[in-house]
Amino acid sequence: MARLPMSAPRDHFLDACFLGPYGENDTLLEKFLVEFLRDHVYWRRNFHPEDPPAISTAATHHPDYRAFEARTRRELHQLSAALKKSVPFHSPRYVGHMASDLLLPGLAAQMLALPYNPNNVCEEAAPVTVELELKVGLQLARMLGYPDDPGRPDCAFGHLTSGGTLANYQALRLALALKSFPVALRAARVPELDLPEDDWQAFNLPAQQVIALRERWQCWLDDQAPGIAEDWRLRVEAERVERRGLAAFFSAHGALRAPLVLAPITAHYSWSKGLKLLGLGRDQLRLLPVRGMRLDGDALHEVLARCAEQHRPVLMCVAVLGSTEYGTIDPVHEVVAARLQARTEGLDFSVHVDAAWGGYLAALFRNADGSLRTHSEIAAEFEHFPSPEVYAAFAALGETDSITVDPHKLGYLPYGIGAFVCRDHRAMPLLAEPADYVFDEQDAEGYMARYRDLGQFTPEGSKPGANAAAAYVAHRVLPLEHQHFGRLVSTTIHAAEAFRNAARRFAIDMEGLARVAVPFEPDSNLVGLALNPWGNTEVSQANWFVRALHDMQRCDLSRPLQTRDFFGSKTSLQPALLGAAETQRVLSSLGLCMASLGENAPADRLLILRHTLMNPYLLDSENDVSYIDRYFQFLKEQVLALRAKLPSVDAA
Ligand SMILES: *Cc1c(COP(=O)(O)O)cnc(C)c1O
């Protein structure tokens, strides 16, 4: 079993990062918890020590007190017992969904902050953690290649959300606000602003020009007498899409049809939700074809050319940085280039990167000073990563308009922490509620002051400041560059490369028993595995086989957790989305017949196993254990057992 890659020696730097698969760092976490719980209690006592304790020191002896304590303990015991059936995300035997152990600094910071219960809706309710949230936005901005100096007028801005879904929705809101604002200015007939000639041009003004226009509008207002300024402000407000609603806005501007949102077929279903929520409707989501599960740049060019020709507005093009099913990375650089091309034809749109999964991989690409590392510097640490396309995609992030990142995925932080980051914070006033937010300060202090009432800008209202504390502390302990956080995420790439190699060996090992293929070369740390019993040509039979394999590696409340050796996940390849050529390629690599793909379930798609390799202890060089090798050993046993049960395939 001693075939751990030499490129992945034990990194002791990571030893204190997590509670650990065995709870190895229990004393460390316990020390922090006790220390800071006591600290919190002292804080309470020191608020007004002259106030007598409201709960008497004898209260604990009262039967009611004891009964309450007993009831609480009983319920907690039951909860704790029930939770033992939870998914063991912490274990290197868990390679299923996008979850793993929690960073100890983040977990400790969140637990520390919880009893203070800050509400990041506004500074009044969270005098400390609102600022931490803004700083988290800047930490992420720096990792992603956006300007992160709040003293700069064009500094980026980021805030936390409940998850990637809401961050994607925020991107849609901001794109719509930016694109429709110049149309509203025209409709209100604001003089002297040098407005675009028609609605089409107004809707297709590049974001930087809209931001400049909004600032000119603000200056112009400031120059008017107060009463007149207020009249103009109200006139423009009355024309804005946020006020009129999509139906009235687009019918008043007949030349503008409802805009499209372009996204690859790999896009997460939160985009469908987002379009519905925005009221634009699912019909306006145009799914673009992919090659090897990466957005097809040529297809994008074609769609854009047609939109320009037909004057069909485009709100946004989404590039996925780490697709949910395959971890594949879209060519962000090609999307940015396609926009430059479209601009020459009068068509402009926002470029948003859905990096909910892959965003934190950007840490690998950054030096401590925020500069971009070279391709060869990064490539020297891995076998294949990053491909030139992947490198170009990460290098182009700074040229996009906004990005979604999920700290509760590859950021190893507790659930309920997503993030939205936009490249230039001066776009944000367009989202403010109420909309007449006026700030003149153009320095770092002004930046922080501007977002004091954070809830004015975010889709959510009340939200936990403890989340901001967790993310901030985790990013301080492990700064988001290659020598710190990068070392953590690099273990996931090493694991994926080891998994890819093991899959190759497994395919050879399985000859005569099952055909095994990795349908898409991984770009990052997710690897899919397709299997088909040797000799079978029917998709339905292959699906039966893969479903049975997956049944052995998923949660089953009726069986003790310990009877499960590994936890994986599955996904399906849909020919309708994948296209005939790609479907043919994958099916023939498995010896499956195209004709056996039915029109209807269960054979209308091909089931495959999916592995998220984010646990940092998958390759345990300390004990010379590779959970990846063990996984394939497990899979081999399952394949052998299943083959015996296969009714219609003769043993080869
Ligand atoms: C997970 C994911 C989302 C949604 O994020 P949630 O945090 O689950 O709301 C969006 N996009 C991608 C690419 C994702 O992987």
The ligand as an SDF file (V2000), in Angstrom:
LIG
                    3D

 15 15  0  0  0  0  0  0  0  0999 V2000
  -23.1810   24.7970   -3.8840 C   0  0  0  0  0  0  0  0  0  0  0  0
  -23.2630   25.6460   -5.0640 C   0  0  0  0  0  0  0  0  0  0  0  0
  -24.2030   26.6860   -5.1470 C   0  0  0  0  0  0  0  0  0  0  0  0
  -25.2450   26.9240   -4.0780 C   0  0  0  0  0  0  0  0  0  0  0  0
  -24.6890   27.1930   -2.8640 O   0  0  0  0  0  0  0  0  0  0  0  0
  -25.4820   26.9570   -1.4790 P   0  0  0  0  0  0  0  0  0  0  0  0
  -24.4730   27.3970   -0.5130 O   0  0  0  0  0  0  0  0  0  0  0  0
  -25.8200   25.5070   -1.4170 O   0  0  0  0  0  0  0  0  0  0  0  0
  -26.6820   27.8290   -1.5120 O   0  0  0  0  0  0  0  0  0  0  0  0
  -24.1720   27.4910   -6.2500 C   0  0  0  0  0  0  0  0  0  0  0  0
  -23.2790   27.2860   -7.2380 N   0  0  0  0  0  0  0  0  0  0  0  0
  -22.3730   26.2890   -7.2010 C   0  0  0  0  0  0  0  0  0  0  0  0
  -21.4140   26.1320   -8.3320 C   0  0  0  0  0  0  0  0  0  0  0  0
  -22.3310   25.4380   -6.1090 C   0  0  0  0  0  0  0  0  0  0  0  0
  -21.4320   24.4410   -6.0740 O   0  0  0  0  0  0  0  0  0  0  0  0
  1  2  1  0
  2  3  1  0
  2 14  2  0
  3  4  1  0
  3 10  2  0
  4  5  1  0
  5  6  1  0
  6  7  2  0
  6  8  1  0
  6  9  1  0
 10 11  1  0
 11 12  2  0
 12 13  1  0
 12 14  1  0
 14 15  1  0
M  END
$$$$
